[in-house]
Amino acid sequence: MRVSPLLVAREVPSFDAPELFLQSVPRAVVHRAAVSEVFVTGLRQVGDDHFQAGVQWPRSHSYYGRVAGRWHDPMLLGESIRQALLAISHLAYEVPFGHKFLSSSLSYSMRPEGARLAERPADILLDIRCRNVRRRGRFISAVNLDVDCFRDGIRIGSGSIAAQCVPETAYRRLRGERAACVPGLPASEAVAPGKVGRTSAFDVVLGVTNMDRVWTLHYDADHPVLFDHPVDHVPGMVLMEAARQAALAELGLPDGLAVACDSTYQKYVEFDSTCLVTVTPRPDLDEGTRTVAVSFNQGGATVAGCEVQIFAV
């Protein structure tokens, strides 16, 4: 396997890696249009299908900002795992730019103390093992990532992601006419921002309904973070955010920390019909956290689901 100049090889895994935090990787590597949305700062290979990625979480962010004034938003871990998948695919497995990535699952879990703000940005090391690597010709066609998350040498969390990689021509055949779909304007009134940990309706992704524990998926395609670049369906991170907001609203904990999210995606969430977001309480898994299950239903079918754990700060 040819190693990109951005991929630094190392024979012995190390959790002291200042060279992984010098600068952001090019935005194209993680499929971001805005440089400000790039969190991956470096990548190195430490073994067969074994990598370490540097990630930096800013002390402030326009969307994944401070929670209750003193915590990093744990959702940054989910986005970091997503970006690490793309960086490894392009830089290590040589997946061409322009290929599409179809995620079937994304999860993360974090210890609350790992999210505490400090006097400087958090340098996060992701220790990543790739499995179920499938290849088609020169390139991979699918991969699963299992991730351990370290801060200052201490393991603070973990996560995983599974995805397929397909050429753009194959993706267009798969999507058919929907490959040209564009989002319309929000069709529902946004939930009050204060109920879901937000200060602006622009950042709310739930719409009001007259049903208990049910909302509509509500989004504005002009949002510079949630819709960083044009897409033909609702992005998975928007669904994860909707699940987080639904959990906060259901539990009455607008300042709660979403310390764990476990998402699965069965179908694309399309722009042209209403998607209902439904919350079901679950038994609490850990002391100090509350758990809910969130389902997404569109066209009479379940298209995605997410189990969310909220830590009351």
Secondary structure, DSSP 8 states (H G I E B T S, - for coil): ----TTEEE-SS--S--GGGGSS---GGGGT-SSGGG--EEEEEEEETTEEEEEEEE-S--SSS--BTTTB--THHHHHHHHHHHHHHHHHTS---TT-EEEEEEEEEEE-GGGGB--SS-EEEEEEEEEEEEEEETTEEEEEEEEEEEEETTEEEEEEEEEEEEE-HHHHHHHHGGGGG-------S-B--GGGGT-S-GGG--EE--SSTTEEEE---TT-TTTTSS--SS--HHHHHHHHHHHHHHHHT-TT-EEEEEEEEE-S---SSS-EEEEEEEE---STTEEEEEEEEEETTEEEEEEEEEEE--
